[in-house]
Amino acid sequence: MLSYRVTLDVPFQLAVFVSRLLAEHRREIGTRNGTRALTCWKQAVFALAWFRDRPDIRRLGQGFGISQATAYRYKDEAVQVLAARAPSLREALDKAVEQGLPYLILDGTLIASDRCADKKTSREGKEIDKWYSGKAHRPAGNVQALAAPGGVPLWVSEVRPGSTHDLTAARELVLPQARPYLKDLPFLADSGYEGAGAGVLVPVKKPARGELDTDTKTRNALLRSLRYQGERGFALMSQRWRALQCVMVSPTTIGDLAKSVLVLVQFEHKMDRPGNLGGHETWKDAGSWQHRRNTRMSCANAR
């Protein structure tokens, strides 16, 4: 078997952050020193390599000298630890209010997955695949998200089957808790959220007969010019961290995976630093604010 080295293009401080979370988790569950196949640092690099490129888990594990079963276990553990750090909806909304954001962008996406055997009954009374999305024409999970005006994601929801409409998912996962905030913090959304209620601003659809008046057209153009940045939120997550592009295990795990990626994205964009909700990318080092450097690391993909 041949081995070669690859570059993991993530900030060094992100690997340190993940390794510290893993170390804290090991202390909580009482892991004894020297009983794990990988140190916290190596497990962090292993997990980030998987999140970044979604390589074959068996071969990636061989590169770190661990079995396939251990590789899956370490990957799942990292997902669990990161997902636990994701902000709740109320925390994200309170932070947006504290930062004085004028609005948030509500959007949903479908994350592809393998076929699942779960069934449900359609409105016509027929038995259909629960996770099959007619929009994507394949099994998928529906995830809702809120993004800052700059497009950086602030919060992601639990997963719902791909057959769930965005408006239905929003009514279940977002709107009940968000209602008290919508008066001062409106949501901008696409026409798929029409009927979401007061505080959720959507474009007005063209009537079946006739044209929209000039004022309505101008309003629609303004909404779209502000809302398009929200598309960047999911791009930051799925294009940067390819593990989110297609989930090869149970689609019910998509929610935790999306939350894990959210934590990674927010760390890279330093959501916990002042003034950079979609703005400056900095980290605190040696007591001063500095521009972030993208430190590259290398790891062998085979032992």
N, C-alpha and C positions, 0 to 999 in steps of 0.2 A: 504494500500500500504506500502510495506517495503522499507526501505532505508539502504544503506551500503556505505562505503567509498572505493574509489579506488585511486591508486597512478598514478599521471601524471609524467612520467619520462622524463621531459624536463628540461633544465637549468633554474634556477630561473631568470637569466638575460634575457633569451629569452622572458619570460612572461612580464617582465618589458618593454622590447623593444616593444612588440606588444601593450601593454596597452598605452604606450606613443604615438604610431602611432594613435591609436583609439582616444585618448584625443585630439590630434592635428586635426584629422578629425572632431570631434564634434565641436571644436572651429571654424573650417572653415565653417561649415554649419549652425552655430549659434544655436546649441543645448543648451537650458537653463539647469542650474543645477537642479537636482532632478526630471527631466522629463523622465528619462530612467528607465526601469525596472532593469537594471544591471549597475553597475559602470564600468568604463573602465577596471579596473583590473579583475572583474568577467567576463566581456565579453571576455577579452583576454584568461583567463583560459578556458572558454567555447569553444572558437574557437580552441585553441591548443588541447583540448581534442578531438574535432571532427577531426581535421587534423591527430592526432596521431593514432586513432583507428577506425575512421568512424563508430561510434555507431549509433543506431537508434536516429534520430534527435529529435523525439517527447519525448522519454524517457530521453535523455540527457537534453532537455529543462526543463522537469519536475524536474530534479535534481537541476536545478538552479532557479526553481520557475517561469518559463516563459512558455507561451503557445507555441504550435507548430508553429503558424504563426510568432511569435516573434523570435523563435529559428532560423527559416529559414532566417528571415530578418537579424538577428545579424550575422549569419554565412556568408551570402552573403556580408554583409558590411565588415567583416574582410577579406574576399577574395579580395574584391575591394581595400581595403586600402593596403594590402600586395602586390598585383599585381602591384600597381602604383609605388612601390619601386624597382621593378625588373629592372636591367640594360638593356639598348637597345643594339643592336648588335654592333653598333659603339663604345659605351662606353666599352663593354666587350673586343673588339679587341684593343682599345687604351690602356686599362689596361694591357692586355697581352703583348703588345709591350713595355710598360713602365716597366713591371716586367722582361723583357728579356726572355720570354719563347721561347724555340726553335721551338715548334710546338703546334698545338691544335688538338683535336680529335673530328671529326664530326661524329655524330651518330643520328639515329632516332629510335623512339619507337612507339608502338601502345598502346594506353590507352583505355581499354574496356569501353563501355558505354551501356546504354539501346538502344533499337531499336528506330530509328528515321524515320518519314514518308517521309523525303526528298528523291526525286528521281533524277536520271540523265540518260542520254542516253549513252550507252556504244559504243565502237568503231564499234561493229557489228550492231548498230542501235536499240538495245533492251533497254527497260526501266529497270533500276536496282536500288537497294537501294544505295543511295549516300554514306552513312556512313558504309556500309558493307565492311569488309576487307576479301578478299580471303585468305590472309596470316594467319590471326588470326581466320578465320571462324566464325566471329561474328562482330557486330557493334563496331566500334572503331574510335578513332581520331589519326591522325599522327602528332607527335610533333618532331621537330628537335632540336638538342642541340649541344653546343660546350663545351668541357671539357678540363681542364688543364692536363698536362702530368701525374699528380698524380691521376686523375680521378674525381676531384671535379668539378661539373658543373659550368660554367661561365655564360651561357646564354641559354635560351630556347625560342622557336619560338611561334608564334600563332599556332592554331590548323588547320589542314586540314583534310578533310574526310578520313576515313580509306582506301578507294579505291585508294588514291593517292600514287604513288610510291615514295620512299625516294628520288630518283634523281630528280623527278619532284618537290617535295616539296623544296629540297635544291636549285634548280634553281630559284624558286620563292621567297623563304624567306631568303636565306643565301648568295648565290654566288654573286648577283649583288653588294651588299655593301662590300663583303669580297674581291673582286678582287684586289683592290689596296694594300691589305695587304699580299696577298698570295706569293709574291716574297720572302719576308723575314720571313713570318710566315705561313709555309705550313700546310695544314690540312691532317691528317691521317684518312682514312675511309675504310670501307669494300668494297667488290666487287660490292655491290649494287649501288655504286656511280661511277662506271666505265663510263667514258664519261663526267665527271664533268668539265674537262679542266685542264689546267696547274695550278700547285700549290696544287691540291688535289691528294694525293698519295694513290693508291689502289693496292692490290695484282694483279698480272697477272694470269689470268685464264689458266688452263691447256688446250692445244689445243685438238680438237676432235680426232686428230691422232697424236701420238707421245708424247714426254715428254718435260717438261721444262728443260732448261740447268741449270747447277749447280749455275751459278751466279744469275739467276732469282729466283731459289728456295731459295737461301740464302737471296735475297732481300725480298721475300715474308715472310720468317721466321722473319726477322728483323722488318718488318712493323707490323706483328701480335704481336710480343713480346712487341712493344711499344703501339699498339692500344688497346690491351685487357683491359688496365686500364680504357678506356673510358666506358666500360660496367658498371664500378663501379658508374659512374655518375648517371645513371637512378636508380641503386639499392639504392644509398643513398637517392634518392627522394621518390621512391615508397615503399621501404621496411621499411624505417623509418617513413614515413608519409603515412599511408595506405589509406587516402582519395583519393590518386592518383591511386590506384589500379583499381578501377572501379567507373565510374561516373554515378550516378543514375538519373541525371537530363539531360537537353539538352546537347548533345555533343559539341555544340558551346561554352560552358563554360569551356571546358578542357584547353584552352589556358591560361585563367586567373588563373585557379586553379594550373596549372603547374608553372606559374610565382610566385604565392604565395608560393608554396613549395620551389621553388628555393631560395627565400629570406630567408626562415627558414633554409634551408641547409647552405647557405652562412653565415648566422649569427652564426650557430653552429660551422662552420669551420673557422670563422673569416676571410672572404675574404678581409675585409678592413683593416686587420692588416698586417704589413710588414713581408715578408718572409714566408707566409704560404698558398700559392696557392697549397693546397693539402698537406701541411706540418703541422707545429705546430698548435695546437688548444689552443689559449690563449685569454684572454680578459684583458682590461685595468681596473684596480681597484686600487683606492687610489694612482694613479700616477705611478704605476709600472706594468710591464708585469708579469702575473701570469698564471700558468697552469689552464685550465678550470676545474671547478668542476661541476659534473652533480647533481645539487640540485633537489631533488624530492619534488613534491607538492602533496597534497591530495585534492580531491574534492568529494563531495557526488554526486552519480548519481541519487538520488531521494530525494525529499524534506522531 
